[in-house]
Amino acid sequence: MEQHLHIKNMVCPRCIATVTEVLTGQGLTVQDVKLGEATVTTEKKVNVPALSEALQAHGFELLQEKDEQLTDLIKTTLLEYQRQLEEEYQPMTTSVYLSEKLGMSYQHLSKVFSQHTGTTLEKYLIRLKIERVKELISYGQLTLSEIAHRLQYSSVQHLSNQFKKVTGVSVTDYKKAPSVDRLPLDSLA
C-alpha cells in the first residue's frame, strides 16, 4: 500500500538522505523523498508513533493530515463515549455525543472516519464494545447479564449475537477457553 507522508523541518539534501535512512530503518520501501514529503510503500499501515519517534530523534516531525488527525480524535472520543455508556443509564446517542464533543456534524465525522478506516463509526463502536466485553469476561467478576446491562445491550441475547458475529465464537465457548485474543484498540479499524 502506498502512503504519502508530510515531514516538517526538512531543509537540505542531507535532510532528504537522513529521512530516507529513517524510513528504510522503519521497514518502509521508499518510493520518493523530497523536501517536506515522502512516498513509501508497505504491506501494512505505517506505525505512526514509532516513525514519529524515529524522525524526532533526527529533528524532524511527521505531520498527519487533518482528516487523519480527526479520525484519531474520533477514535479517542468513541472510547470516552463507551466509558460513559457504562456510567449513565440513559446516555446520549453516539451521533449527538460526537457532534457535541467535536463541534462538527455527525455526517461529516462519519464520512471522514469511513474514508480513513474502511469501516463505519457504528461497526467500530461495536468492535470497541466487544473488546470491552472480552475484558470484563476475563476478570470473571460480572455475570453476562451484568455485562450486557453495563454496556447498554438490550439483552444478553443481543450481546451474545453481536459477540459471535464479531469474534466468530460464542460467549460460552469464549468463557470456557478464551481462544479469541483481545485486540489492541489501535488495531480495530
Buried (B, 14 or more C-beta within 10 A) or exposed (E): EEEEBEBEBBEEEEBBEBBBBBBEEBBBEBEEBEEBBBBBEBEEEBBBEEBBEBBEEEEBEBBBEEEEEBBBBBBEBBBEBBEEBBEEEEBBEBBEBBBEBBEBEBEEBBEBBBEBBEBEBEBBBBBBBBBBBBEBBEEEEEEBEEBBBBBBBEEBEEBBBBBBEBBEBEBEBBEEEEEBEEBEBEEBB
